[in-house]
């Protein structure tokens, strides 16, 4: 049996999620005149959560644990380190980890803003996509995909 405080928090979280989804659905109906949420909203949402969530997680991980998550735990960072090094930044630094955190937050804030203020959220997501192009290879691919979808589907 859950303690009362946990039960209340779970109920509030569930209510908040339902309210956010209802509000998102209402916005889409008003914007598009159809109760069906367009595929591109889901695609951009998924790309923003994947890219922003990963960058936020990995940046915080570096700040807390002292290193990024690496493939196979071998300690080798991806090709993005060459881009970052070329502009004079150290890939394994607090500054770079802070850039990861800021980029992740920009993606997630843009997504949240897009649900409530579509035009401002659209601009924020376009900025996040443009500012993530350096994050080779996966970040570049997701940023290009999200940016292309956003540019073809302006609010």
C-alpha positions as CSV (number, residue, x, y, z in Angstrom):
1,X,0.0,0.0,0.0
2,X,1.3,3.4,-0.9
3,X,1.7,6.2,1.6
4,X,-0.9,8.9,1.2
5,X,1.6,11.5,0.0
6,X,2.8,9.2,-2.8
7,X,-0.8,8.4,-3.8
8,X,-1.5,12.1,-4.0
9,X,1.6,12.8,-6.0
10,X,0.7,10.0,-8.4
11,X,-2.8,11.3,-8.8
12,X,-1.5,14.9,-9.4
13,X,1.0,13.7,-12.0
14,X,-1.6,11.7,-13.8
15,X,-3.9,14.7,-13.8
16,X,-1.2,17.0,-15.1
17,X,-0.3,14.6,-17.9
18,X,-4.0,14.2,-18.9
19,X,-4.5,18.0,-18.8
20,X,-1.4,18.6,-20.9
21,X,-2.5,16.0,-23.5
22,X,-6.0,17.5,-23.6
23,X,-4.6,21.0,-24.1
24,X,-2.2,19.7,-26.8
25,X,-5.2,18.1,-28.6
26,X,-7.3,21.3,-28.3
27,X,-4.5,23.3,-29.8
28,X,-4.1,20.9,-32.7
29,X,-7.8,21.0,-33.4
30,X,-7.8,24.8,-33.4
31,X,-4.7,25.0,-35.5
32,X,-5.6,22.4,-38.1
33,X,-9.4,22.2,-37.9
34,X,-9.1,18.4,-37.4
35,X,-9.3,16.3,-34.3
36,X,-6.4,14.1,-35.7
37,X,-3.0,15.2,-34.5
38,X,-0.8,15.4,-37.5
39,X,2.1,12.9,-37.8
40,X,4.7,15.6,-37.9
41,X,3.8,16.8,-34.4
42,X,4.5,13.4,-33.1
43,X,7.7,13.0,-35.2
44,X,9.1,16.4,-34.0
45,X,8.0,15.6,-30.4
46,X,9.8,12.2,-30.5
47,X,13.0,13.8,-32.1
48,X,13.0,16.6,-29.5
49,X,12.6,14.2,-26.6
50,X,15.3,11.8,-27.9
51,X,17.8,14.5,-28.7
52,X,17.1,16.9,-25.9
53,X,16.6,14.2,-23.3
54,X,19.9,12.5,-24.3
55,X,21.9,15.7,-24.3
56,X,20.5,16.8,-21.0
57,X,21.2,13.3,-19.5
58,X,24.7,13.1,-20.8
59,X,25.6,16.6,-19.8
60,X,24.4,16.1,-16.3
61,X,26.1,12.8,-16.2
62,X,29.4,14.5,-17.0
63,X,28.9,17.2,-14.4
64,X,28.0,14.6,-11.7
65,X,30.2,11.6,-12.7
66,X,33.0,13.3,-14.5
67,X,32.6,11.6,-17.9
68,X,30.1,11.2,-20.7
69,X,28.3,7.9,-21.6
70,X,30.4,6.2,-24.3
71,X,29.7,3.4,-26.7
72,X,30.5,0.1,-25.0
73,X,31.9,2.0,-22.0
74,X,35.3,2.3,-23.8
75,X,35.8,6.0,-23.1
76,X,35.9,7.0,-26.8
77,X,33.7,10.0,-27.6
78,X,32.0,10.4,-31.0
79,X,32.9,12.4,-34.1
80,X,31.4,15.5,-32.5
81,X,34.6,15.9,-30.6
82,X,36.5,16.9,-33.8
83,X,34.0,19.7,-34.5
84,X,34.2,21.0,-30.9
85,X,38.0,20.8,-30.9
86,X,38.2,22.6,-34.2
87,X,36.6,25.7,-32.6
88,X,38.9,25.5,-29.6
89,X,36.7,23.8,-27.0
90,X,37.8,20.9,-24.9
91,X,35.2,18.0,-25.3
92,X,35.8,16.8,-21.8
93,X,35.2,20.0,-19.9
94,X,32.6,21.6,-17.7
95,X,31.9,24.2,-20.4
96,X,31.1,21.5,-22.9
97,X,28.9,19.6,-20.5
98,X,27.1,22.8,-19.7
99,X,26.5,23.3,-23.5
100,X,25.0,19.8,-23.5
101,X,22.7,20.6,-20.7
102,X,21.7,23.9,-22.2
103,X,21.0,22.3,-25.6
104,X,19.0,19.6,-24.0
105,X,16.9,22.1,-22.1
106,X,16.4,24.2,-25.2
107,X,15.0,21.1,-27.0
108,X,12.7,20.2,-24.2
109,X,11.6,23.8,-23.5
110,X,10.9,24.3,-27.2
111,X,8.7,21.2,-27.2
112,X,6.8,22.3,-24.1
113,X,6.4,25.8,-25.5
114,X,5.2,24.4,-28.9
115,X,2.2,22.8,-27.1
116,X,1.1,26.0,-25.5
117,X,2.4,28.7,-27.9
118,X,2.9,27.1,-31.3
119,X,4.7,30.0,-33.0
120,X,7.2,30.6,-30.1
121,X,7.7,26.9,-29.7
122,X,8.3,26.5,-33.4
123,X,11.1,29.1,-33.4
124,X,12.6,27.6,-30.3
125,X,12.7,24.1,-31.9
126,X,14.2,25.5,-35.1
127,X,16.9,27.2,-33.0
128,X,17.5,24.0,-31.1
129,X,17.8,22.0,-34.3
130,X,20.2,24.6,-35.8
131,X,22.3,24.7,-32.7
132,X,22.6,20.9,-32.5
133,X,24.0,20.3,-36.0
134,X,27.5,20.0,-34.5
135,X,26.5,16.9,-32.5
136,X,27.7,14.3,-35.0
137,X,26.4,11.8,-36.1
138,X,23.0,11.1,-34.3
139,X,22.4,14.6,-33.1
140,X,23.0,16.0,-36.6
141,X,20.6,13.5,-38.1
142,X,17.8,14.2,-35.6
143,X,18.4,17.9,-35.9
144,X,18.2,17.8,-39.7
145,X,15.1,15.6,-39.6
146,X,13.3,17.9,-37.0
147,X,14.4,21.0,-38.8
148,X,13.2,19.8,-42.1
149,X,9.8,18.8,-40.7
150,X,9.5,22.1,-38.9
151,X,10.4,24.2,-42.0
152,X,7.8,22.4,-44.1
153,X,5.1,22.7,-41.4
154,X,5.1,26.2,-40.0
155,X,2.3,27.2,-37.7
